[in-house]
Amino acid sequence: MFFHIVLERNMQLHPRHFGRNLRENLVSKLMKDVEGTCSGQHGFVVAITGIENIGKGMIRDGTGFVSFPIKYQCVVFRPFKGEILEAVVTMVNKMGFFAEAGPVQIFVSNHLIPDDMEFQIGDMPNYTTSDGSVKIQKDSEVRLKIIGTRVDATEIFCIGTIKDDFLGVINDPTTA
């Protein structure tokens, strides 16, 4: 799920970046350092949408760097247990398959795939229904439900299922 939140961060800037465009240098360094990162507490920072406040800089003793407290608004992505996501399959093996929904990698075990789907080995490993009408392989788009998350300091891992109503393949790359 996406959230729009306010976060704070202390940015250190070298004195050579001081001058007329000090604010622009701080904002560009903030965007470079923060966008695309993950914190276990808030999730993945997708984009910075605005700067609320840049505080007064404090000179760091011995280095010459100046530390500026910055309060900024950003969009974050954090998956939750029970959430339905659409994801792209990245790898299929006999244990299940991995899919990605934006920056989050989700594992779907073969126990969480419908019983009528069997693993097929070959040059393109896949899970196929007995009548061959539905196939899950690399680059397939699937709708899945998150049944568990594990949050580390810099990463979020998810376990998903497609063993429920209205879940499964939504776009097969071989038929497109």
NORJOQUI-V222847 format. One record per pair of residues at least 24 apart in sequence whose ideal C-beta (glycine too) atoms are under 7 Angstrom apart, sorted by sequence separation. I is the first residue (numbers start at 1). J is the second residue. D is the distance in whole Angstrom. If there is no record, write none. Layout:
I&J&D  I&J&D
This chain:
27&51&6  48&72&5  49&73&5  143&167&5  9&34&7  49&74&6  77&102&6  79&104&5  94&119&5  143&168&7  48&74&5  49&75&6  77&103&7  142&168&6  47&74&6  142&169&6  143&170&5  26&54&6  47&75&5  142&170&6  45&74&5  46&75&5  140&169&6  141&170&5  46&76&6  141&171&4  23&54&7  45&76&6  46&77&5  140&171&7  44&76&6  93&125&6  140&172&6  43&76&4  44&77&5  92&125&5  136&169&6  140&173&6  42&76&5  43&77&5  92&126&6  134&168&7  139&173&4  7&42&7  43&78&3  92&127&7  134&169&5  42&78&7  108&144&6  5&42&7  135&172&6  106&144&7  97&136&6  135&174&7  30&70&6  106&146&7  26&68&6  30&72&7  99&142&6  26&70&7  92&136&7  4&49&7  92&137&6  99&144&7  6&52&6  92&138&6  89&136&6  91&138&7  12&60&7  89&137&7  90&138&7  114&162&7  15&64&5  89&138&6  112&161&4  113&162&6  114&163&5  89&139&6  112&162&7  113&163&6  14&65&6  88&139&6  89&140&5  112&163&5  13&65&7  104&156&6  105&157&7  106&158&4  107&159&6  108&160&5  12&65&5  13&66&6  88&141&6  89&142&6  108&161&6  104&158&6  106&160&4  108&162&6  12&67&5  13&68&6  86&141&6  87&142&6  10&67&5  11&68&5  86&143&5  87&144&6  10&68&7  10&69&5  11&70&6  44&103&5  84&143&6  85&144&6  8&69&6  9&70&6  84&145&5  85&146&7  8&70&7  8&71&5  82&145&7  83&146&5  82&146&7  6&71&6  7&72&6  38&103&7  81&146&6  80&146&7  81&147&6  6&73&5  7&74&6  79&146&5  81&148&6  81&149&6  4&73&7  5&74&6  79&149&6  4&75&6  5&76&6  2&75&6  3&76&5  2&77&6  3&78&7  1&78&6  79&156&6  1&80&6  79&158&6  1&83&6  86&170&7  40&151&4  40&152&6  40&153&5  43&156&7  38&154&5  38&155&6  38&156&6
